[in-house]
């Protein structure tokens, strides 16, 4: 395990040397280097869109759970009816066959829904990550950042040795000054854009054209006004 961690750290140091050499060249050519660091896990957690999408997915899971309970109750009822019949009963044979077919059907539906949810979860994460990259690009270009690095401030302790090793391996930045932390700014960009998107979607959902009154209704209104005046 030590050799794997050492190899990982060694590869990271080699990459860091290349990056630093690139920074040096960039500074000599451009005359200025501005570096930002994003705590990507904290940004994901604070991004309101991630909560909304997760809640939508959980509502689907909850709805399916209700359906599963109904199907489970149906199987239990069949079990109760089967238990009351003799082994030679034709009705018992019929119900046993029906129960086996239903159980197979429900299992297949459950497996399909699990596949669908996993695919939706993957697509959700990809979409959120794309939003993150887009927000970083927009912010970095506006504020003149040369480079933005990804970090994860969560503790690497806890979990199995493999999990700890993975956390160490995927953490690209070991230390940075708070002056380079742009996490709060990126969270602000993400949530502002998301609120604008929701507002635009809500406005599109509201019909803007009111139905015009027919000639008959207008004439009726005029007649009523005349009667009131008289």
Secondary structure, 3 states (H helix, E strand, C coil): CHHHHHHHHHHHHHHHHHHHHHHHHHHHHHCCCCEEEEEHHHHHHHCHHHHHHHHHHHHHHHHHHHHHHHHHHHHHHHHHHHHCCCCCCHHHHHHHHHHHHHHHHHHHHHHHHHHHHHHHHHHHHHHHHHHHHHHHHHHHHHHCCCEEEEECCCCCCCCCHHHHHHHHHHCCCCCCCHHHECHHHHHHHHHHHHHHHHHHHHHHHCCCCCCCCCHHHHHHHHHHHHHHHC
